[in-house]
Amino acid sequence: MGVTCSQRWWSALMGHSTSLLLQMYSINQSADPREVAAIEAKRNREKERQNRFFNVRNRVMGVDVQALNNQVAERRRREAAEKRKEAAYGTSQVQYDVVVQMLEKEEAARTRRLAKKVQDFREQKQQLKNGREFSLWDPDQVWKGLPTYLSYNNTYHGPSSLQYFSGEDLDRVTHLRMQQRQFRYDLERQQQEQQQAKVDENCADALSDQLRLAMDAQATHLARLEESCRVAMMCAMANANKAQAASQYGHQRCERQREQKANLAEIENQSMSDLLTENPQVAQHRTAPHRVLPYCWKGMTPEQRAAIRKEQEVQRIEKEAQRQAEKALDTEWKSQTISSAEAMLELEEQERELCAQFRRGLGSFNQQLAQEQKAQQDYLNSVIYTNQPTAQYHQQFNTSSR
């Protein structure tokens, strides 16, 4: 019974709330003003673009021949200046090549002189007869290895002939004399070598001084050449800059003269034409009377101003009507909000009443169940459970079971 009452109450509550919501939102919606404003703005931008495209003041037809000729002349002057710079650079490169060739020739001559001096020294001072080293390429080395201490009058015999013994020196005096001569010769040779070394050192110092002087002179010459090339390049650049400045000054003067002539012609045309007059007929188009020439327009006529003010008044009235409609719509929304709040309060009151009724019904049902359970318990205690077993019955039952 309790579940059935709750289901009925919930279905009734949902049906009533649904009907209230449908009544609350049943309002006739009008067009969105934001979409209307976006369409109007797009239409205005299109009109401005058309006016900008068809404006005769912004259209320039034809080609400026004088400007093109000036550009060609400027390019030719720039190419001539580049050619002069390249020629000056080529001249400096040729001079540098000549200097490098001179230095290479000087280095080759110095190398040849040094090689010739080394060869002469070897031919004069390093002969084979003056050598004291052991030579592997001497073909008479075996014959020279014979014992020198034998007498020249005796014939050579082998060791087995017992003609000479180890440590025997038959020509001691000759050998001493030869050693003295060899010592004297070696001493003289050392003196000569020392003197020659001093002479060679002096010559090398003199050659190095000469070479240093020559290199200094060459460096000075190269510095002069570089300075002359730099001065020539600076002169050429200064002349090119002067020529360019003169041409630019002439070009600017021609431009000023042309601009003055154009200004005078424009002043004369403006003074002689209908542009400065106050005649409104000048601004009308010949083939399209509804159109206006922008460069001859003198302002709006009183009729046009009156039409604009009339149109503004109509727009003001429309705006006021729109404002009143929006105000009425806001009022209606407020009334709908108030009605919906009242409906919600009413629904809450009904819900509280239904909940109290449900609690009352549930309490009565619980009391009825309690009375039925109590009656059943009384029946069991008074009718069914009247004969209670005693202790003697339980003792007798236990004895029989044994």
C-alpha positions in Angstrom: 0.0 0.0 0.0 2.9 2.4 0.9 4.7 1.8 -2.4 1.6 2.4 -4.5 0.9 5.8 -2.8 4.5 7.0 -3.3 4.4 6.1 -7.0 1.1 8.0 -7.5 2.4 11.0 -5.7 5.6 11.1 -7.8 3.7 10.8 -11.1 1.4 13.5 -10.1 4.2 15.8 -9.2 6.1 15.2 -12.4 3.0 15.8 -14.6 2.2 19.1 -12.8 5.8 20.4 -13.1 6.0 19.5 -16.8 2.8 21.4 -17.5 4.1 24.5 -15.6 7.5 24.4 -17.5 5.7 24.2 -20.9 3.5 27.2 -19.9 6.5 29.2 -18.7 8.6 28.8 -21.9 5.9 29.2 -24.5 7.0 32.6 -25.7 7.3 33.7 -29.4 11.0 34.5 -30.1 11.9 37.3 -32.6 15.0 37.5 -34.9 18.5 37.8 -33.2 19.7 41.5 -33.3 23.3 40.4 -33.4 22.8 38.6 -36.7 21.0 41.6 -38.1 23.9 43.9 -37.0 26.5 41.5 -38.5 24.7 41.5 -41.9 24.4 45.3 -41.8 28.2 45.7 -41.0 29.1 43.4 -43.9 26.9 45.4 -46.3 28.6 48.6 -45.2 32.1 47.1 -45.7 31.1 46.1 -49.2 29.9 49.6 -50.0 33.2 51.1 -48.7 35.2 48.7 -50.8 33.3 49.6 -53.9 33.8 53.3 -53.2 37.5 52.7 -52.8 37.8 50.7 -56.0 35.8 53.2 -58.2 37.5 56.3 -56.8 39.1 58.2 -59.7 41.6 60.0 -57.5 43.4 56.8 -56.5 43.6 55.3 -60.1 46.8 56.2 -62.0 46.9 55.1 -65.7 50.0 55.1 -67.9 53.8 54.8 -67.4 56.2 57.4 -66.0 58.8 57.5 -68.9 61.0 60.1 -67.2 61.3 57.9 -64.1 62.3 54.9 -66.2 64.9 56.9 -68.0 66.3 58.1 -64.8 66.5 54.6 -63.5 68.4 53.5 -66.7 70.8 56.4 -66.3 71.4 55.6 -62.7 72.1 52.0 -63.5 74.6 52.9 -66.2 76.4 55.3 -63.9 76.6 52.5 -61.2 77.9 50.0 -63.8 80.6 52.6 -64.9 81.7 53.1 -61.3 81.9 49.4 -60.8 84.0 49.0 -63.9 86.4 51.8 -62.7 86.7 50.0 -59.4 87.4 46.7 -61.1 90.0 48.3 -63.3 91.8 49.9 -60.3 91.7 46.5 -58.5 93.1 44.8 -61.6 95.9 47.3 -61.8 96.8 46.7 -58.1 96.7 43.0 -58.7 99.1 43.3 -61.7 101.5 45.3 -59.5 101.3 42.7 -56.7 101.9 39.9 -59.3 105.0 41.8 -60.6 106.3 42.2 -57.0 105.7 38.5 -56.2 107.6 37.5 -59.4 110.5 39.7 -58.5 110.6 38.2 -55.0 110.5 34.7 -56.5 113.3 35.4 -58.8 115.4 36.9 -56.0 114.7 33.8 -53.9 115.7 31.4 -56.8 118.9 33.4 -57.4 119.8 33.3 -53.7 119.2 29.5 -53.7 121.4 29.0 -56.7 124.2 31.0 -55.2 124.1 29.1 -52.0 124.1 25.8 -53.8 127.1 26.9 -55.9 129.0 27.9 -52.8 128.3 24.5 -51.2 129.5 22.7 -54.3 132.7 24.7 -54.5 133.4 24.1 -50.9 133.0 20.3 -51.4 135.2 20.3 -54.5 137.9 22.3 -52.8 137.9 21.2 -49.1 136.3 17.7 -49.2 138.5 15.8 -51.7 139.0 12.1 -51.4 142.8 12.4 -50.8 142.1 14.6 -47.7 139.6 12.3 -46.2 140.4 10.6 -42.9 137.4 8.3 -42.7 137.3 4.6 -43.6 135.9 4.2 -47.1 134.0 1.0 -48.1 134.3 1.9 -51.8 138.2 1.9 -52.0 139.2 -0.9 -54.4 142.9 -0.8 -53.0 141.8 -1.3 -49.4 143.1 -4.9 -49.3 146.6 -4.0 -50.7 146.8 -1.0 -48.4 146.2 -3.3 -45.4 149.6 -4.9 -45.8 152.0 -4.3 -42.8 153.9 -1.0 -43.2 156.5 -1.8 -40.7 158.5 -4.2 -43.0 161.5 -2.9 -44.7 161.1 -1.9 -48.3 164.1 -4.1 -49.2 162.6 -7.2 -47.8 160.0 -9.2 -49.7 156.7 -9.9 -48.1 156.3 -13.2 -46.4 153.4 -14.7 -44.6 153.1 -15.0 -40.8 154.3 -18.6 -41.0 157.7 -17.5 -42.3 158.7 -15.9 -39.0 160.1 -12.9 -40.8 158.3 -10.3 -38.6 156.6 -10.5 -35.1 153.7 -8.7 -33.4 154.8 -5.3 -32.1 158.0 -5.1 -34.2 158.5 -1.7 -35.9 161.4 -1.6 -38.3 160.7 1.9 -39.6 160.1 3.7 -36.3 162.0 6.8 -37.3 160.1 7.1 -40.6 156.8 6.6 -38.9 157.6 9.3 -36.3 158.5 11.7 -39.0 155.4 10.8 -40.9 153.3 11.3 -37.8 154.9 14.7 -37.2 154.2 15.7 -40.8 150.6 14.4 -40.4 150.2 16.3 -37.1 151.5 19.5 -38.7 149.3 19.0 -41.7 146.3 18.4 -39.5 147.1 21.5 -37.4 147.4 23.6 -40.5 144.2 22.2 -41.9 142.4 23.0 -38.7 143.7 26.5 -38.8 142.6 26.9 -42.4 139.2 25.4 -41.6 138.8 27.8 -38.7 139.8 30.8 -40.9 137.6 29.6 -43.7 134.7 29.1 -41.2 135.3 32.7 -40.0 135.3 33.9 -43.6 132.2 31.9 -44.4 130.5 33.3 -41.3 131.4 36.8 -42.2 130.1 36.2 -45.7 126.9 34.7 -44.4 126.4 37.7 -42.1 127.1 40.0 -45.0 124.7 38.1 -47.2 122.0 38.1 -44.5 122.5 41.9 -44.0 122.2 42.3 -47.8 119.2 40.1 -47.9 117.6 42.0 -45.0 118.3 45.3 -46.7 116.9 44.0 -49.9 113.8 42.7 -48.2 113.4 46.1 -46.4 113.8 47.9 -49.7 111.3 45.5 -51.3 108.9 46.0 -48.4 109.3 49.8 -48.7 108.7 49.6 -52.5 105.6 47.5 -51.9 104.4 49.9 -49.3 104.9 52.8 -51.8 103.0 50.8 -54.5 100.2 50.0 -52.1 100.0 53.6 -51.0 99.9 54.7 -54.6 97.2 52.2 -55.4 95.2 53.2 -52.4 95.5 56.9 -53.4 94.5 56.0 -56.9 91.5 54.1 -55.7 90.5 56.9 -53.3 90.9 59.4 -56.2 88.8 57.2 -58.5 86.2 56.7 -55.8 86.1 60.4 -55.0 85.7 61.2 -58.7 82.9 58.6 -58.9 81.2 60.0 -55.8 81.5 63.6 -57.2 80.1 62.4 -60.6 77.3 60.6 -58.8 76.6 63.6 -56.5 76.6 65.9 -59.6 74.2 63.6 -61.4 72.0 63.2 -58.4 72.0 67.0 -57.9 71.0 67.5 -61.6 68.3 64.8 -61.2 66.9 66.5 -58.1 67.0 69.9 -59.8 65.1 68.5 -62.8 62.6 66.9 -60.4 62.1 70.2 -58.6 61.7 72.1 -61.9 59.2 69.5 -63.1 57.3 69.6 -59.8 57.2 73.4 -59.9 55.9 73.2 -63.5 53.3 70.7 -62.5 52.2 72.8 -59.5 51.9 75.9 -61.6 49.9 74.0 -64.2 47.6 72.6 -61.5 47.1 76.0 -60.0 46.3 77.4 -63.4 43.9 74.6 -64.2 42.2 74.9 -60.8 41.8 78.7 -61.2 40.5 78.3 -64.7 38.2 75.3 -64.1 34.9 74.9 -62.3 36.5 73.1 -59.3 36.6 76.3 -57.2 33.1 77.4 -58.1 30.0 76.9 -56.0 27.9 75.5 -58.7 26.4 72.2 -57.5 25.7 71.1 -61.2 29.4 70.5 -61.7 29.4 67.5 -59.4 26.6 65.6 -61.3 27.5 62.8 -63.7 26.6 63.3 -67.3 25.4 59.8 -68.1 24.2 58.9 -64.6 22.5 61.8 -62.9 22.0 59.8 -59.6 25.8 59.6 -59.3 28.2 62.3 -57.9 31.7 63.1 -59.1 33.8 63.1 -55.9 36.5 65.5 -57.1 33.9 68.1 -58.0 31.4 67.7 -55.2 30.7 70.9 -53.3 28.6 69.6 -50.5 25.0 68.5 -49.9 22.0 70.6 -50.9 19.3 71.6 -48.4 16.9 69.0 -49.9 19.5 66.2 -49.3 20.1 67.4 -45.7 16.3 67.4 -45.1 16.1 63.9 -46.5 18.9 62.7 -44.3 17.3 64.3 -41.2 14.0 62.6 -42.2 15.7 59.3 -42.5 17.5 59.8 -39.2 14.1 60.6 -37.6 12.6 57.4 -39.0 15.6 55.5 -37.7 15.1 57.1 -34.3 11.4 56.1 -34.2 12.4 52.5 -35.2 15.0 52.4 -32.5 12.5 53.7 -29.9 10.0 51.0 -31.0 12.7 48.4 -30.8 13.7 49.6 -27.3 10.0 49.5 -26.2 9.7 45.9 -27.6 12.8 44.9 -25.7 11.4 46.5 -22.6 8.1 44.6 -23.0 10.0 41.4 -23.6 12.0 42.0 -20.4 8.8 42.7 -18.5 7.3 39.5 -19.8 10.4 37.5 -18.9 10.2 39.0 -15.3 6.6 38.0 -15.0 7.3 34.5 -16.3 10.1 34.3 -13.7 7.8 35.4 -10.9 5.1 32.9 -12.1 7.6 30.1 -12.3 8.8 30.9 -8.7 5.2 30.9 -7.4 4.6 27.6 -9.2 7.7 26.1 -7.6 6.6 27.3 -4.2 3.2 25.7 -4.8 4.8 22.5 -5.9 7.0 22.4 -2.8 3.8 23.0 -0.6 2.0 20.1 -2.3 5.1 17.9 -1.9 5.1 18.6 1.8 1.4 17.8 2.1 1.8 14.6 0.2 4.8 13.6 2.3 2.8 14.2 5.6 -0.2 12.2 4.2 2.2 9.4 3.2 3.7 9.4 6.8 0.2 9.4 8.4 -0.9 6.5 6.2 2.3 4.6 6.9 1.8 5.1 10.7 -1.7 3.8 10.6 -0.7 0.8 8.6 2.1 0.1 11.1 -0.3 0.4 14.0 -2.7 -2.1 12.3 0.2 -4.6 11.8 1.2 -4.2 15.5 -2.4 -4.9 16.6 -2.6 -8.0 14.4 0.7 -9.3 15.7 -0.3 -8.7 19.3 -3.7 -10.5 18.8 -1.8 -13.5 17.3 0.6 -13.6 20.2 -2.2 -13.4 22.7 -4.0 -16.3 20.9 -0.8 -18.4 21.0 -0.2 -17.7 24.7 -3.9 -18.2 25.7 -5.0 -21.1 23.6 -2.0 -23.1 22.1 0.7 -22.8 24.7 -1.5 -23.3 27.9 -0.1 -26.8 28.9 3.5 -26.2 29.9 5.8 -29.3 30.5 7.1 -29.7 34.1 10.4 -30.9 35.4 9.0 -34.4 36.2 8.0 -34.7 32.5 11.5 -34.0 31.3 12.9 -36.5 33.9 10.5 -39.2 32.9 11.3 -38.6 29.2 15.0 -38.9 29.9 14.5 -42.2 31.9 12.5 -43.8 29.1 15.1 -42.9 26.5 17.8 -44.6 28.4 
